[in-house]
Amino acid sequence: MQAFQSKLRPLVSRIHYTAIRNHGGPSIPKDAPTIQLTFINPHPSQAKRGQDEKLTVEARIGETILQTAHRNDVSLEGACEGVCACSTCHLIFDGKVFDKLEEASEDEEDMLDMAFGLTSTSRLGCQVFVTEEMAGMEVRVPAATRNFYVDGHVPVPH
């Protein structure tokens, strides 16, 4: 048995672990504390050139910005259902807000490389969790997304 364990040990030390990903994001109670968050250009396909529509919504502390967007009918796709496997929930943050966010993971940065209209303050909505410090924050929904799954497919949140 010891011989088997000694052969297994080097194998186990090479296993890499990744974060647990929940389809759709974490389950947050409906009565969770909320903050106000504003989406700029919440419906890009209906936007008028040169005019920024704004939509202020109640965001639940602990949910992802993608979940907030879906609950409030913001046109933010999220084709992978929030597991950081696409770039369709790409958002653009103000520089001051961006600097306060938790740093993006390597997985998120890889997905952002495929995002339409990538900026230095871009993040994926499925990877940014709502916190109390975000109260009053504004976030821009880009004019388009790049969905490598299939153009026109819009998943329905469950």
Stockholm file with secondary structure:
# STOCKHOLM 1.0

chainA/1-158         MQAFQSKLRPLVSRIHYTAIRNHGGPSIPKDAPTIQLTFINPHPSQAKRGQDEKLTVEARIGETILQTAHRNDVSLEGACEGVCACSTCHLIFDGKVFDKLEEASEDEEDMLDMAFGLTSTSRLGCQVFVTEEMAGMEVRVPAATRNFYVDGHVPVPH
#=GR chainA/1-158 SS CHHHHHHHHHHHHTCCCCCCCCTTCCCCCTTSCEEEEEEESSSGGGCCTTCCCEEEEEEETTSBHHHHHHHTTCCCCCTTSSSSSCSTTEEEECHHHHHHSCCCCHHHHHHHTTCTTCCTTEEEGGGCBCCGGGTTCEEECCSCCCCSSCTTCCCCCC
#=GC SS_cons         CHHHHHHHHHHHHTCCCCCCCCTTCCCCCTTSCEEEEEEESSSGGGCCTTCCCEEEEEEETTSBHHHHHHHTTCCCCCTTSSSSSCSTTEEEECHHHHHHSCCCCHHHHHHHTTCTTCCTTEEEGGGCBCCGGGTTCEEECCSCCCCSSCTTCCCCCC
//
